[in-house]
Amino acid sequence: MDILNDADVRTILEPHQDGGLISRLCETGEITEKEKTVQALGLLARDVLYSGDEHTAARLLNVAEYVSVTGERPPVPNWTTR
């Protein structure tokens, strides 16, 4: 896994917001329902891979690993300014 910081996570997720768990993470840094978030990211990575973008799929899997390691957390203060 690449070491991701908050800005990396936002950059990777920005074009893939879904109005749900992925958007919540992208917009606020909040992680709720860790397993469902990891699953949503994995499914998104699969779809992106099938569309032919291996690099982005790998980056999305890095975010899934970030979520798995970080665990559930409330919104992160100053998330968008970090």
Buried (B, 14 or more C-beta within 10 A) or exposed (E): EEEBEBEBBBEBBEEBEEEEBBBBBBBBBBBBEBEEBBEBBBEBBEEBBEEEBEEBBBBBBBBBBBBBEBEEEEEBEEBEEE
